[in-house]
Amino acid sequence: MHLKNKFDAGEFAILAEMEPPKGVDISGMVANAQRVKGIVDAFLVPEMSNAVMRMSSLGGAMILQAKGMDTIIQLNCRDRNRIALQADLLAAFGCGITNVMAVKGEDTSFGDHHQARSVYDIDLPELLQVITSLQQGKDMAGIDLSGSPQFLVGSTVDAGAKGKSPELVLEEMNKKIEAGAQFFITPPLFDLSAIESFLKRVDPAKTKIIPTVLLLKSLGMARYMLRNVDNVFIPDSLITRIQKSADKVRECTLIASEMVATLKKEGFSGVLLSTIGWENKLPQILERI
């Protein structure tokens, strides 16, 4: 079942990030995806996360799509101008990719090519409007297309962000909805209380919210994120639980599984599993759900 059909049917969708390689050896990416094919509803292929150069999202998604897996390409405003973004969207649909996620893109100072110049020819709301325009049969110059794509369109929502009011988060989300976004992926979530004030202002029946479930790799990673990542809250009880565990990796996969089960029970539209290079751990997370 395609992701859009699953959303339309009101069924819980499991998405998983699948990082493309930093190189041309696709064997690991393909093997990791095939292990959970049929369980994961769609694979989100990031577009050079943290501005680290890798195979493009479009390239990685085309490879997985050709092997019978539903994929979501990620487009960011950082790396391409309006011409290239539109060209990639048309190419994606022509290759059978019907899901797209629009993001701003992290600054190049975070990545491995510090001399790279960011593009930002258009901003995120404009990118969403571009997708809508293409679906209506016209490009940004107002010229008619020979056949128009039809996408399920997603973006991000800063639910639970520190220093940002829930009202502002909701206002930004509504602007994205007006521009064409149909589902929203949150930052990593470890405790529902972190986004409680946001959820009170959102109707889950009308707005498809997809929390990110991040697989922690270690106690050190959990502590680092708690101290340094603005959009992430990790409760002390969870850190203590990892600290006391004899098998910390197993405990982290168990925490991720439990979070997925909790979010399904709470009526969310789905989850995005993010394993940050540990895609081989996806079966362990999913087998417990």
Secondary structure as UniProt FT lines:
FT   HELIX           3..8
FT   TURN            9..10
FT   STRAND          13..17
FT   HELIX           27..35
FT   TURN            38..39
FT   STRAND          42..45
FT   HELIX           49..51
FT   HELIX           57..65
FT   TURN            66..68
FT   STRAND          71..76
FT   TURN            77..79
FT   HELIX           82..94
FT   TURN            95..96
FT   STRAND          99..103
FT   HELIX           108..110
FT   TURN            114..115
FT   HELIX           124..135
FT   TURN            136..137
FT   TURN            140..141
FT   STRAND          152..156
FT   TURN            159..160
FT   TURN            162..163
FT   HELIX           166..179
FT   STRAND          183..188
FT   HELIX           192..195
FT   HELIX           196..199
FT   TURN            200..201
FT   TURN            204..206
FT   STRAND          208..214
FT   HELIX           219..228
FT   TURN            230..231
FT   HELIX           236..244
FT   HELIX           248..265
FT   TURN            266..267
FT   STRAND          270..274
FT   TURN            276..277
FT   HELIX           279..281
FT   HELIX           282..286
FT   TURN            287..288
//
